Amino acid sequence: MKTIPKIALVAIALVLMLIADIPPLPMQLVPEAHAVMGVRRRTAVVVGATVHAADSAQMAQSQQQAAAAQQQAAASQQQATAAKQETAAAQQQAAAAKQEAAAAKQQAAAVAPAPPPAAAGALLPLGTVVSALPAGCVSTPVGGVEYYYCGGNFYRAMFQGNTLVYVTAQPK
């Protein structure tokens, strides 16, 4: 009568393992389960041990494959990070080069040669920009604004960016 509760217990445990998707019990319980059945004990132990060894080998192999896959994933992630950093550095270099080019363009515009100052007696069109006054200019204040009179032209001092220039103007 004692064997029936043991068989029922083992059957319930196996059903619960199947439902919960738990792998088979280790071989420690196999001899006890077969002891209930009787004579087949040695065969079951050998078969159980063989199956257990094969499962262990497969498990070790799958663990090795998983570890290799993790290493490959980590390496590819490092490569992606390095590529992103290189891209960011290239973008920064391009932005710096663009800024330098803009600064050089501004500087070239500021230093652009202005038309030569008018010779004595030659009238220039209004709004003509010169970088320096001709020789012999006289400072003449008109209506609170400082003009420079040279060779028939009136010049007014102005800034073009950070550079002082002189523009021909009509005094008011």
trRosetta pair geometry for C-beta under 8 A, 3 or more apart (Angstrom, degrees):
i j d omega theta_ij theta_ji phi_ij phi_ji
1 4 6.2 -44 -163 20 46 112
1 5 7.9 37 150 -7 67 97
2 5 6.5 -56 -162 36 43 104
2 6 6.7 40 147 -17 70 110
3 6 5.5 -59 -151 39 39 114
3 7 6.1 39 154 -21 73 105
3 36 5.5 141 -152 -149 100 96
4 7 5.8 -52 -144 36 32 110
4 8 6.3 32 155 -19 64 107
5 8 5.5 -54 -144 39 33 113
5 9 6.1 37 155 -23 66 106
6 9 5.6 -54 -148 35 30 113
6 10 6.4 28 154 -17 65 106
6 36 5.6 -162 108 -98 127 136
7 10 5.8 -55 -147 38 31 109
7 11 6.2 32 154 -20 65 108
7 36 5.9 166 -73 163 86 150
8 11 5.7 -55 -145 38 30 112
8 12 6.3 30 155 -19 64 106
9 12 5.8 -54 -146 36 28 110
9 13 6.3 29 153 -19 63 107
10 13 5.6 -55 -148 37 31 113
10 14 6.4 31 154 -19 65 105
10 33 5.5 129 -140 -117 149 101
10 36 7.4 -148 -4 18 152 158
11 14 5.8 -54 -147 36 31 110
11 15 6.4 30 154 -18 64 106
12 15 5.7 -54 -147 37 31 111
12 16 6.3 30 155 -17 65 107
13 16 5.8 -56 -147 39 29 110
13 17 6.3 32 153 -21 64 107
13 25 7.6 20 142 -50 126 132
14 17 5.6 -53 -147 35 32 113
14 18 6.5 33 153 -19 64 104
15 18 5.7 -53 -150 35 32 111
15 19 6.4 30 153 -17 65 107
16 19 5.6 -54 -145 38 33 111
16 20 6.0 14 162 -2 68 113
16 22 7.7 7 121 23 74 128
17 20 6.2 -64 -136 51 26 97
17 22 4.3 -91 -147 64 77 105
17 23 7.8 -65 -175 76 114 16
17 24 7.1 85 153 -105 150 40
17 25 7.4 -95 -91 -43 158 83
18 21 7.5 22 -176 -77 28 39
23 55 7.8 131 -173 -170 135 145
25 28 7.4 -94 152 55 102 78
25 29 4.6 -16 129 42 143 132
25 30 7.3 177 91 -49 102 73
26 29 7.0 101 71 11 60 88
26 52 6.9 70 -151 -126 64 133
27 30 4.7 -40 -152 14 60 126
27 31 7.6 56 163 -18 78 85
27 45 7.1 89 -174 -148 115 67
27 48 4.7 134 -120 137 100 116
27 49 5.6 55 -119 -81 161 64
27 52 5.0 -69 -40 -41 116 156
28 31 7.7 -60 -179 24 30 96
28 32 8.0 13 140 0 59 110
29 32 5.5 -61 -159 43 54 112
29 33 5.9 54 147 -25 81 105
30 33 5.8 -58 -147 36 31 110
30 34 6.3 18 161 -8 67 109
30 44 5.9 -165 167 142 104 103
30 45 6.1 143 112 -103 117 58
30 48 4.0 70 -154 -129 170 171
31 34 6.0 -63 -144 46 31 102
31 35 6.1 43 154 -35 67 103
31 41 6.3 52 -147 -163 74 99
31 44 7.4 153 -97 95 46 109
31 45 5.4 27 -82 -87 90 112
32 35 5.4 -45 -145 23 32 117
32 36 7.3 39 154 -22 58 94
33 36 6.2 -50 -169 22 35 111
33 37 7.3 25 141 -11 63 105
33 44 7.7 -128 84 154 94 151
34 37 5.1 -51 -153 37 50 113
34 38 7.9 -85 167 44 66 33
34 40 5.7 -108 -162 93 114 84
34 41 4.5 147 121 -109 115 59
34 44 4.0 176 -83 57 154 157
34 45 7.0 -124 43 -44 150 77
35 38 7.8 68 -176 -65 30 18
35 41 5.8 48 -81 -104 57 124
37 40 5.8 -32 109 44 125 107
37 41 7.6 168 68 -65 93 70
37 44 7.8 104 53 -35 137 153
38 41 7.4 -124 116 -34 27 94
40 43 5.1 -60 -167 49 76 114
40 44 5.4 77 134 -28 92 106
41 44 6.0 -64 -148 37 24 109
41 45 6.4 22 159 -20 64 108
42 45 5.8 -55 -147 34 31 110
42 46 6.4 26 157 -15 65 107
43 46 5.9 -58 -150 38 30 108
43 47 6.1 24 156 -13 66 111
44 47 5.8 -57 -142 43 30 108
44 48 5.8 32 157 -20 66 111
45 48 5.7 -54 -141 40 27 112
45 49 6.1 27 157 -20 63 108
46 49 5.8 -54 -145 37 27 110
46 50 6.3 28 154 -19 62 107
47 50 5.7 -55 -147 37 31 111
47 51 6.2 28 155 -16 65 107
48 51 5.8 -55 -145 39 29 109
48 52 6.1 31 155 -21 65 109
49 52 5.5 -53 -143 38 30 113
49 53 6.3 32 155 -20 64 104
50 53 5.8 -52 -147 35 30 110
50 54 6.4 28 154 -16 63 106
51 54 5.7 -55 -148 38 32 111
51 55 6.2 34 152 -20 65 107
52 55 5.6 -53 -147 37 30 113
52 56 6.4 34 152 -22 64 104
53 56 5.6 -51 -148 34 32 113
53 57 6.5 33 153 -19 64 103
54 57 5.8 -52 -149 35 33 111
54 58 6.4 30 153 -15 65 106
55 58 5.7 -56 -147 40 32 110
55 59 6.1 34 153 -22 66 108
56 59 5.6 -54 -144 36 30 113
56 60 6.3 31 156 -19 64 105
57 60 5.8 -53 -147 35 30 110
57 61 6.3 29 153 -17 63 107
58 61 5.7 -55 -147 38 31 111
58 62 6.2 29 155 -17 66 106
59 62 5.8 -55 -145 38 30 108
59 63 6.3 32 153 -21 64 105
60 63 5.6 -53 -148 35 31 112
60 64 6.5 33 152 -20 64 104
61 64 5.7 -52 -150 34 32 112
61 65 6.4 32 152 -18 65 105
62 65 5.5 -51 -146 37 35 113
62 66 6.3 38 152 -22 65 104
63 66 5.6 -52 -146 36 32 112
63 67 6.4 34 153 -19 65 105
64 67 5.7 -53 -148 36 31 112
64 68 6.4 31 153 -18 65 105
65 68 5.7 -53 -147 37 32 111
65 69 6.3 34 152 -20 65 105
66 69 5.6 -53 -148 36 32 112
66 70 6.4 34 152 -20 64 104
67 70 5.6 -52 -149 34 32 112
67 71 6.5 33 152 -19 64 103
68 71 5.7 -53 -150 35 33 112
68 72 6.4 33 152 -18 65 105
69 72 5.7 -53 -147 37 33 111
69 73 6.3 34 153 -20 65 105
70 73 5.6 -53 -147 36 32 112
70 74 6.3 32 154 -19 65 105
71 74 5.7 -54 -147 36 31 111
71 75 6.3 31 153 -19 65 106
72 75 5.7 -54 -146 37 32 111
72 76 6.3 28 156 -16 66 106
73 76 5.9 -56 -146 39 30 107
73 77 6.2 32 153 -21 64 107
74 77 5.6 -55 -147 36 31 113
74 78 6.5 33 153 -20 64 104
75 78 5.7 -53 -150 34 32 112
75 79 6.5 32 151 -19 64 105
76 79 5.5 -51 -148 36 36 113
76 80 6.4 39 152 -21 66 103
77 80 5.7 -50 -148 35 33 112
77 81 6.4 34 152 -19 64 104
78 81 5.7 -53 -148 36 32 112
78 82 6.3 32 153 -18 65 105
79 82 5.7 -53 -147 37 32 111
79 83 6.3 34 153 -20 65 105
80 83 5.6 -53 -148 35 32 112
80 84 6.5 34 152 -20 64 103
81 84 5.7 -52 -150 34 32 112
81 85 6.5 32 152 -19 64 105
82 85 5.7 -54 -149 36 33 112
82 86 6.4 34 152 -19 66 104
83 86 5.7 -52 -147 36 33 111
83 87 6.4 35 153 -20 64 105
84 87 5.7 -54 -150 36 31 113
84 88 6.4 32 153 -19 65 105
85 88 5.7 -53 -148 36 32 111
85 89 6.3 33 153 -19 65 106
86 89 5.7 -54 -148 37 32 112
86 90 6.3 32 153 -19 65 106
87 90 5.7 -55 -148 37 31 111
87 91 6.4 31 153 -19 65 105
88 91 5.7 -53 -148 36 32 112
88 92 6.4 33 152 -20 64 104
89 92 5.7 -52 -149 35 32 112
89 93 6.4 33 152 -19 65 105
90 93 5.6 -52 -147 36 33 112
90 94 6.3 34 153 -20 65 105
91 94 5.7 -53 -147 36 32 112
91 95 6.3 33 153 -19 65 105
92 95 5.7 -53 -147 36 31 111
92 96 6.3 32 153 -19 65 106
93 96 5.7 -53 -147 37 32 111
93 97 6.3 32 154 -18 65 106
94 97 5.7 -53 -147 37 31 111
94 98 6.3 34 152 -21 64 106
95 98 5.6 -53 -148 35 31 114
95 99 6.4 32 152 -19 64 104
96 99 5.7 -53 -149 36 32 111
96 100 6.3 33 152 -19 65 105
97 100 5.6 -52 -147 37 32 113
97 101 6.3 34 153 -20 64 105
98 101 5.7 -53 -148 36 30 112
98 102 6.4 31 152 -18 64 105
99 102 5.7 -54 -148 36 32 111
99 103 6.3 32 153 -18 66 106
100 103 5.7 -54 -146 38 31 111
100 104 6.2 31 154 -19 65 106
101 104 5.7 -53 -145 37 30 111
101 105 6.3 34 153 -22 63 106
102 105 5.6 -53 -148 35 31 114
102 106 6.4 32 153 -19 64 104
103 106 5.7 -52 -149 36 32 112
103 107 6.2 30 153 -18 65 108
104 107 5.6 -54 -145 39 31 111
104 108 6.2 33 154 -21 65 106
105 108 5.7 -53 -145 36 29 110
105 109 6.4 30 153 -19 63 105
106 109 5.7 -55 -149 36 30 110
106 110 6.3 27 153 -18 65 107
106 161 6.8 145 179 -125 98 148
107 110 5.7 -54 -147 37 32 111
107 111 6.1 11 159 -3 66 113
108 111 6.1 -66 -139 49 28 97
108 112 6.5 60 151 -63 62 82
109 112 5.6 -18 -153 -23 33 118
109 161 7.4 118 98 -31 101 145
110 160 6.5 166 -129 111 73 96
110 161 4.7 -80 -98 57 116 148
110 162 6.7 7 -142 48 150 77
110 163 4.7 148 -174 -15 100 133
111 163 7.4 180 -73 -85 51 154
113 131 7.4 -85 -153 -12 43 136
114 129 5.5 -108 -135 116 117 80
114 130 4.7 140 137 -138 135 37
114 131 4.1 168 16 -21 130 86
114 132 7.8 161 60 11 131 62
114 165 6.7 157 -82 -141 150 114
115 124 7.7 149 99 -136 139 131
115 128 6.2 -58 48 -172 136 109
115 129 7.5 113 21 72 91 56
115 130 6.2 -73 68 -93 73 82
116 130 7.5 23 162 -129 13 111
117 130 5.3 83 -85 -161 71 153
117 132 6.5 -75 -46 89 122 75
117 133 6.5 82 -112 179 140 26
117 134 3.5 173 148 -66 140 90
117 150 7.2 -36 -176 122 119 147
118 122 4.5 -151 -171 79 102 97
118 123 7.1 24 -150 -115 156 8
118 124 5.0 -127 -64 -40 129 108
118 134 6.2 -84 56 -36 59 147
118 150 7.1 142 59 111 100 103
118 151 5.3 -160 102 91 106 137
118 152 7.6 -91 119 59 145 92
118 153 5.5 110 30 -7 147 142
119 122 4.8 61 56 4 80 123
119 134 7.8 171 -101 -132 22 150
119 151 6.7 177 117 -156 31 159
120 134 7.8 -177 -66 146 63 147
120 136 7.6 10 -93 63 108 144
120 151 4.4 -139 -129 -113 42 112
121 151 5.6 -79 -17 -166 31 93
121 152 5.8 68 -135 -11 30 131
122 151 6.5 4 38 149 61 128
122 152 7.3 174 63 53 22 127
123 152 5.3 -79 -82 120 80 124
123 153 6.2 149 -136 -72 56 90
124 128 4.3 -81 156 29 124 156
124 153 5.3 26 27 -106 99 144
124 168 4.9 -159 91 -61 114 160
125 128 5.5 116 67 -44 72 107
125 168 7.0 131 94 77 38 144
126 168 5.5 -135 -128 110 39 100
126 169 6.4 72 -150 -115 93 32
126 170 6.0 -27 -111 -28 132 94
127 167 6.2 -17 -143 -172 34 107
127 168 6.4 -40 20 64 21 87
127 169 7.7 78 -64 -84 44 63
128 167 7.0 155 75 -154 40 58
128 168 4.5 30 44 10 89 121
129 160 7.0 56 -157 -54 143 147
129 165 5.2 9 -169 159 102 136
129 166 7.3 142 -156 76 54 44
129 167 5.3 -23 -97 -98 69 79
130 133 7.1 111 102 -86 127 37
130 134 8.0 -23 150 -36 162 77
130 155 7.2 -60 44 -123 115 133
130 165 6.8 155 76 -171 36 86
130 166 5.1 -26 66 67 89 96
130 167 7.9 170 20 -84 68 32
130 168 7.8 67 -4 -38 104 86
131 163 7.6 -39 -132 160 93 123
131 165 5.8 -54 -106 -119 47 84
131 166 7.6 99 -172 21 2 84
132 166 7.4 33 -179 11 6 122
133 137 4.5 -45 162 -16 132 154
133 148 5.6 -57 -122 131 142 155
133 150 6.0 164 -175 -37 96 154
133 155 6.1 -168 -109 61 99 162
133 166 5.6 78 -72 -22 81 168
134 137 6.3 122 68 -51 66 100
134 150 4.7 147 57 165 104 144
134 151 6.2 -7 76 0 152 126
136 150 6.3 121 88 -133 77 90
136 151 7.7 86 83 -43 115 85
137 148 4.4 18 172 174 128 111
137 149 6.6 152 -158 71 72 37
137 150 4.0 -44 -97 -69 85 111
137 155 7.1 -39 -140 33 140 126
138 148 7.0 152 70 -159 34 63
138 149 5.1 -23 60 59 90 93
138 150 7.5 159 14 -71 65 61
139 146 6.2 -25 -162 -164 100 100
139 147 7.7 140 -160 81 50 42
139 148 5.9 -34 -98 -102 52 73
140 146 7.8 132 72 -161 39 52
140 147 5.0 -34 73 75 89 91
140 148 7.0 142 20 -110 82 20
140 149 5.0 34 -3 -14 135 112
140 154 7.5 -82 62 -128 126 101
140 171 7.6 -61 109 -84 116 151
141 144 6.9 9 -179 -113 108 13
141 145 6.9 154 -154 74 67 32
141 146 5.5 -36 -97 -98 75 57
141 147 7.2 144 -107 21 21 74
142 145 5.9 -30 69 63 71 85
142 147 5.4 2 13 6 112 125
142 154 8.0 -15 6 -152 146 144
142 171 3.9 17 91 -167 165 128
142 172 6.9 136 128 55 113 45
143 171 7.2 157 13 177 107 90
143 172 5.5 -45 20 90 158 79
145 156 6.9 -12 158 -128 118 117
145 171 7.4 -179 77 -138 114 83
145 172 7.5 51 28 44 138 93
146 156 7.6 126 88 -137 62 70
146 157 6.9 -6 92 18 109 110
147 154 4.7 -10 179 -170 130 105
147 155 6.6 139 -168 66 71 42
147 156 5.7 -44 -110 -83 74 75
147 169 6.9 -124 -120 71 112 110
147 171 5.2 -71 -36 -87 162 110
148 154 7.1 140 69 -161 43 53
148 155 4.4 -25 61 61 99 100
148 156 7.7 177 16 -77 80 27
148 157 7.4 74 -12 -42 117 88
148 166 6.8 -45 44 -144 131 134
149 153 7.4 164 -150 84 52 42
149 154 5.6 -25 -96 -101 71 69
149 155 7.8 -174 -76 17 24 76
150 153 5.8 -22 69 62 75 89
150 155 6.6 6 18 -5 110 117
153 168 5.3 -61 -171 -125 115 110
154 168 6.8 102 73 -157 56 64
154 169 5.7 -75 103 71 101 67
154 170 6.8 105 55 -113 131 23
154 171 5.3 -107 -175 -35 168 94
155 166 4.1 14 180 174 127 115
155 167 6.7 137 -154 64 71 30
155 168 6.0 -47 -96 -92 65 49
155 169 7.0 96 -141 18 21 87
156 166 7.0 151 67 -157 31 67
156 167 5.5 -30 59 63 85 85
156 168 8.0 97 13 -156 79 7
156 169 4.4 6 -6 13 119 142
157 164 6.3 -13 -166 -168 101 101
157 165 7.8 151 -153 83 54 35
157 166 5.8 -37 -96 -100 54 75
158 164 7.7 149 82 -153 32 56
158 165 5.9 -29 71 70 81 82
158 166 7.3 134 22 -111 77 25
158 167 5.4 7 14 -2 129 117
159 162 7.0 -17 -171 -132 113 17
159 163 6.8 139 -158 70 67 38
159 164 6.0 -42 -100 -95 67 52
159 165 7.3 116 -131 21 19 80
160 163 5.2 -29 67 68 84 95
160 165 4.8 18 -2 5 116 131
